[in-house]
Amino acid sequence: MAVSGTERDGINIDGFLNHSFGSSGLGSPDREDFTRLLTVPFSGRIKGGMRPGKKIIVMGIVDPEPESFDISLTCGDTDDSRADVAIELSARFPDKQFLRKACVAGEWSAEETPIPYFPFIQDQPFRIEIHCEHQRFRIFVDGHQLFDFFHRVESLPAIDTIKINGSLQITKLG
């Protein structure tokens, strides 16, 4: 089953779409292509940008000896220093912190740090859901709401890129 050039769940990866990576039951050629495309660092397009009601799911496994990992939703190419960053989530293992911040017009917001608990464990799987609502992103980890992050970027459809890097393996995106 080839998915080249199609869109199913809203994230386009160089012409491939990532509906069911990992345990999807796809034949080996497609699975190999997906595995190659899900390598870290990862960058992919969000079809149509963000909007209220849309969610991004990142499933992965924390590395055995992790330092940190980051997940960013940006406006355009994340290598462009002028691109706005709607939200950057940063898991910091030495400090057991899950930080979040944004960058609008070249200015970074202060990092928000309070969390009820640090949800990530070395060498263990996780599932992060980023739910877009009218006024905020609502972040869930393993089915538990962890925090809200109010929008700094006003044009939600402009948020069209996801970037992931650091001490993790990506197993599925949706």
PAKE-791522 format. One record per residue (C-alpha): x, y, z; residue number from 1; residue in one letter. Coordinates in steps of 0.05 Angstrom, whole numbers, plus 5000, padded with zeros to 4 digits. Layout:
REM residues N
{east->X&north->Y&up->Z&k->NUM&r->a}
...
//
This chain:
REM residues 174
{east->5000&north->5000&up->5000&k->1&r->m}
{east->5036&north->5062&up->4976&k->2&r->a}
{east->5019&north->5128&up->5009&k->3&r->v}
{east->5066&north->5172&up->4970&k->4&r->s}
{east->5034&north->5238&up->4953&k->5&r->g}
{east->4972&north->5226&up->4996&k->6&r->t}
{east->4948&north->5258&up->5060&k->7&r->e}
{east->4910&north->5221&up->5115&k->8&r->r}
{east->4922&north->5252&up->5183&k->9&r->d}
{east->4949&north->5320&up->5167&k->10&r->g}
{east->5025&north->5313&up->5172&k->11&r->i}
{east->5061&north->5308&up->5106&k->12&r->n}
{east->5131&north->5280&up->5108&k->13&r->i}
{east->5167&north->5295&up->5043&k->14&r->d}
{east->5107&north->5270&up->5004&k->15&r->g}
{east->5092&north->5213&up->5052&k->16&r->f}
{east->5039&north->5213&up->5105&k->17&r->l}
{east->5044&north->5183&up->5172&k->18&r->n}
{east->4976&north->5156&up->5192&k->19&r->h}
{east->4997&north->5090&up->5223&k->20&r->s}
{east->5071&north->5083&up->5231&k->21&r->f}
{east->5099&north->5028&up->5274&k->22&r->g}
{east->5044&north->4978&up->5287&k->23&r->s}
{east->5005&north->4993&up->5224&k->24&r->s}
{east->5014&north->4926&up->5190&k->25&r->g}
{east->5040&north->4959&up->5127&k->26&r->l}
{east->5084&north->4917&up->5081&k->27&r->g}
{east->5158&north->4921&up->5092&k->28&r->s}
{east->5177&north->4969&up->5035&k->29&r->p}
{east->5130&north->5023&up->5062&k->30&r->d}
{east->5149&north->5009&up->5134&k->31&r->r}
{east->5222&north->5018&up->5116&k->32&r->e}
{east->5206&north->5084&up->5082&k->33&r->d}
{east->5166&north->5108&up->5143&k->34&r->f}
{east->5221&north->5087&up->5191&k->35&r->t}
{east->5272&north->5125&up->5151&k->36&r->r}
{east->5227&north->5186&up->5149&k->37&r->l}
{east->5214&north->5185&up->5225&k->38&r->l}
{east->5287&north->5192&up->5243&k->39&r->t}
{east->5307&north->5245&up->5293&k->40&r->v}
{east->5318&north->5303&up->5280&k->41&r->p}
{east->5250&north->5304&up->5245&k->42&r->f}
{east->5214&north->5359&up->5207&k->43&r->s}
{east->5146&north->5353&up->5173&k->44&r->g}
{east->5090&north->5396&up->5146&k->45&r->r}
{east->5021&north->5400&up->5180&k->46&r->i}
{east->4970&north->5399&up->5124&k->47&r->k}
{east->4926&north->5461&up->5128&k->48&r->g}
{east->4961&north->5486&up->5190&k->49&r->g}
{east->4930&north->5485&up->5259&k->50&r->m}
{east->4857&north->5502&up->5276&k->51&r->r}
{east->4812&north->5493&up->5336&k->52&r->p}
{east->4794&north->5419&up->5342&k->53&r->g}
{east->4857&north->5394&up->5309&k->54&r->k}
{east->4907&north->5352&up->5348&k->55&r->k}
{east->4978&north->5328&up->5337&k->56&r->i}
{east->4999&north->5261&up->5367&k->57&r->i}
{east->5072&north->5242&up->5377&k->58&r->v}
{east->5086&north->5172&up->5401&k->59&r->m}
{east->5157&north->5151&up->5417&k->60&r->g}
{east->5206&north->5118&up->5463&k->61&r->i}
{east->5253&north->5157&up->5508&k->62&r->v}
{east->5327&north->5139&up->5497&k->63&r->d}
{east->5360&north->5095&up->5550&k->64&r->p}
{east->5405&north->5153&up->5574&k->65&r->e}
{east->5365&north->5216&up->5556&k->66&r->p}
{east->5387&north->5288&up->5564&k->67&r->e}
{east->5329&north->5324&up->5531&k->68&r->s}
{east->5281&north->5326&up->5473&k->69&r->f}
{east->5242&north->5382&up->5439&k->70&r->d}
{east->5177&north->5384&up->5399&k->71&r->i}
{east->5162&north->5450&up->5364&k->72&r->s}
{east->5103&north->5474&up->5323&k->73&r->l}
{east->5126&north->5531&up->5278&k->74&r->t}
{east->5103&north->5577&up->5223&k->75&r->c}
{east->5142&north->5556&up->5162&k->76&r->g}
{east->5212&north->5527&up->5157&k->77&r->d}
{east->5240&north->5517&up->5227&k->78&r->t}
{east->5311&north->5530&up->5202&k->79&r->d}
{east->5290&north->5601&up->5186&k->80&r->d}
{east->5308&north->5643&up->5248&k->81&r->s}
{east->5252&north->5690&up->5230&k->82&r->r}
{east->5198&north->5636&up->5233&k->83&r->a}
{east->5151&north->5643&up->5292&k->84&r->d}
{east->5149&north->5584&up->5340&k->85&r->v}
{east->5078&north->5575&up->5365&k->86&r->a}
{east->5100&north->5526&up->5420&k->87&r->i}
{east->5164&north->5492&up->5437&k->88&r->e}
{east->5159&north->5434&up->5487&k->89&r->l}
{east->5225&north->5415&up->5520&k->90&r->s}
{east->5232&north->5354&up->5564&k->91&r->a}
{east->5294&north->5362&up->5607&k->92&r->r}
{east->5313&north->5298&up->5643&k->93&r->f}
{east->5368&north->5321&up->5691&k->94&r->p}
{east->5320&north->5373&up->5721&k->95&r->d}
{east->5256&north->5332&up->5710&k->96&r->k}
{east->5223&north->5392&up->5676&k->97&r->q}
{east->5176&north->5397&up->5617&k->98&r->f}
{east->5186&north->5469&up->5593&k->99&r->l}
{east->5146&north->5507&up->5542&k->100&r->r}
{east->5156&north->5574&up->5507&k->101&r->k}
{east->5141&north->5610&up->5442&k->102&r->a}
{east->5177&north->5658&up->5395&k->103&r->c}
{east->5138&north->5713&up->5359&k->104&r->v}
{east->5172&north->5766&up->5316&k->105&r->a}
{east->5240&north->5742&up->5340&k->106&r->g}
{east->5224&north->5750&up->5414&k->107&r->e}
{east->5222&north->5688&up->5458&k->108&r->w}
{east->5172&north->5685&up->5515&k->109&r->s}
{east->5193&north->5666&up->5585&k->110&r->a}
{east->5195&north->5591&up->5596&k->111&r->e}
{east->5135&north->5563&up->5633&k->112&r->e}
{east->5157&north->5509&up->5681&k->113&r->t}
{east->5105&north->5487&up->5732&k->114&r->p}
{east->5080&north->5416&up->5721&k->115&r->i}
{east->5045&north->5369&up->5769&k->116&r->p}
{east->5095&north->5313&up->5754&k->117&r->y}
{east->5149&north->5294&up->5703&k->118&r->f}
{east->5116&north->5243&up->5658&k->119&r->p}
{east->5175&north->5214&up->5620&k->120&r->f}
{east->5217&north->5154&up->5640&k->121&r->i}
{east->5282&north->5133&up->5606&k->122&r->q}
{east->5276&north->5075&up->5557&k->123&r->d}
{east->5199&north->5077&up->5562&k->124&r->q}
{east->5145&north->5093&up->5510&k->125&r->p}
{east->5102&north->5156&up->5514&k->126&r->f}
{east->5045&north->5190&up->5477&k->127&r->r}
{east->5040&north->5266&up->5473&k->128&r->i}
{east->4976&north->5298&up->5447&k->129&r->e}
{east->4975&north->5372&up->5429&k->130&r->i}
{east->4902&north->5394&up->5424&k->131&r->h}
{east->4890&north->5461&up->5391&k->132&r->c}
{east->4833&north->5502&up->5420&k->133&r->e}
{east->4810&north->5573&up->5404&k->134&r->h}
{east->4853&north->5606&up->5457&k->135&r->q}
{east->4905&north->5553&up->5476&k->136&r->r}
{east->4940&north->5488&up->5464&k->137&r->f}
{east->4922&north->5434&up->5514&k->138&r->r}
{east->4978&north->5384&up->5526&k->139&r->i}
{east->4965&north->5311&up->5546&k->140&r->f}
{east->5018&north->5259&up->5562&k->141&r->v}
{east->4997&north->5186&up->5565&k->142&r->d}
{east->4924&north->5207&up->5568&k->143&r->g}
{east->4932&north->5256&up->5627&k->144&r->h}
{east->4924&north->5331&up->5617&k->145&r->q}
{east->4990&north->5362&up->5638&k->146&r->l}
{east->4981&north->5436&up->5623&k->147&r->f}
{east->4952&north->5490&up->5577&k->148&r->d}
{east->4993&north->5538&up->5536&k->149&r->f}
{east->4957&north->5601&up->5511&k->150&r->f}
{east->4968&north->5621&up->5439&k->151&r->h}
{east->5020&north->5674&up->5423&k->152&r->r}
{east->5015&north->5664&up->5348&k->153&r->v}
{east->4948&north->5693&up->5326&k->154&r->e}
{east->4941&north->5660&up->5258&k->155&r->s}
{east->4931&north->5587&up->5274&k->156&r->l}
{east->4932&north->5564&up->5201&k->157&r->p}
{east->5002&north->5593&up->5195&k->158&r->a}
{east->5027&north->5540&up->5245&k->159&r->i}
{east->5045&north->5489&up->5191&k->160&r->d}
{east->5109&north->5454&up->5212&k->161&r->t}
{east->5128&north->5404&up->5267&k->162&r->i}
{east->5200&north->5393&up->5288&k->163&r->k}
{east->5224&north->5339&up->5336&k->164&r->i}
{east->5295&north->5328&up->5361&k->165&r->n}
{east->5334&north->5301&up->5419&k->166&r->g}
{east->5337&north->5238&up->5462&k->167&r->s}
{east->5279&north->5198&up->5433&k->168&r->l}
{east->5256&north->5152&up->5378&k->169&r->q}
{east->5192&north->5169&up->5342&k->170&r->i}
{east->5145&north->5109&up->5332&k->171&r->t}
{east->5082&north->5144&up->5305&k->172&r->k}
{east->5057&north->5212&up->5285&k->173&r->l}
{east->4986&north->5232&up->5272&k->174&r->g}
//
